[in-house]
Amino acid sequence: MTDIVVIGGGIAGVSAAARLAPEARVTLLEAETSLGFHATGRSAAAFLANYGNPVVRALNHASADELHARGVLSPRGMYLVGKAGEEERFAVNAAGFGLDEVSLSDAVARVPILNTDTVTRVAGREDVFDLDTDLFLQGFVREVRDAGAEIVTGARIDSITRDGGRWTLRAGDRDWQADVIVNAAGAWADEVAALAGARRIGLQPYRRSMARIPAPGGHDVSRWPFMDGVDDAWYAKPDAGALLVSPSEEDPVPPQDAWADDMVLAEGLARYEEAVTEPVTRMLANWAGLRTFAPDRTLVIGPDAHVPGFIWCAGQGGYGFQTAVAASRLVAAHVLGHAPDLDHATVTALSPRRFA
């Protein structure tokens, strides 16, 4: 049996631990006092197979069957909403997402608040799904525990040393030993790498804010699709009888417990309001999360190029939930010596060796 420490209690780390625990002694360490505290707990997750670059899409497609089998997906659909003057970019966005044109009358019949004085074109597809993030995360948590792995929260790593092929990790007054470290520390993954003597990849966290507003005009929003402005100027998604609206910003920030910026929220809500007839009069809540990208905006999964026994599972960006099935399988394949399910080109494209 191999001793493995997984650092990070978000969906990336928990899913990786769940794959590894049946075949190894696994300890999952999370710096915060609860799992899924940062990006994982603040995601408005949806599943769209055509979201992301070609490597990300390969992970999406490889994850789809298990996501459906786990019962975490429910039909939502998607509309791309374009205004006058956005025709060229609208066409590019629609083609990229594989969307078909929807008549304005049909779009308004489904989403009555669309403003036909400003909205000129709508495109959509139905095979876009809500992803129940808590159900998904807790399913993997149960698998980790059922396999006998240890989950330790409140364990912020102070030091990592290596001696004779074994790692020692210290958090406060506790130590853990391992043959392998899986670095699934999200926005802090480069910091963890530096502690272990590995080269930083150049991961950059970006803040993404969110507002929860009452159902516009008192409408039943339950059957409304996920709506996206051209070039991600904003997006909106039904949520438990209310509506989530995001400015879709990408503001670079250091790793942190992120908070929404009032001005960014106001500007994003104003962009959303341009496309609808119902003004935003109040927010029920607001928050922000971090989406952490590698320089090429592709996930980083695999053994470090220079440090033995150090496995990366980082750079999930905005794709962490919809890629977690395939990403965690690949982590397990690397650690346990199994043949990857993914094709060689995709495995190579995900490898941290591309930054060596």
Secondary structure as UniProt FT lines:
FT   STRAND          3..7
FT   HELIX           11..20
FT   HELIX           21..23
FT   STRAND          25..29
FT   TURN            35..36
FT   HELIX           40..42
FT   STRAND          46..47
FT   TURN            49..50
FT   HELIX           54..69
FT   TURN            70..71
FT   STRAND          73..75
FT   STRAND          78..83
FT   TURN            84..85
FT   HELIX           87..97
FT   STRAND          100..102
FT   HELIX           104..110
FT   TURN            112..113
FT   TURN            116..118
FT   STRAND          119..125
FT   STRAND          129..131
FT   HELIX           133..146
FT   TURN            147..148
FT   STRAND          150..152
FT   STRAND          159..163
FT   TURN            164..165
FT   STRAND          166..171
FT   TURN            172..173
FT   STRAND          174..178
FT   STRAND          180..183
FT   HELIX           186..188
FT   HELIX           189..195
FT   TURN            196..197
FT   STRAND          204..214
FT   HELIX           216..218
FT   TURN            222..223
FT   STRAND          226..229
FT   HELIX           230..232
FT   STRAND          235..239
FT   TURN            240..241
FT   STRAND          242..246
FT   STRAND          251..252
FT   HELIX           262..273
FT   TURN            274..275
FT   STRAND          285..293
FT   TURN            295..296
FT   STRAND          300..303
FT   TURN            308..309
FT   STRAND          310..314
FT   TURN            317..318
FT   HELIX           320..336
FT   HELIX           344..350
FT   HELIX           352..355
//
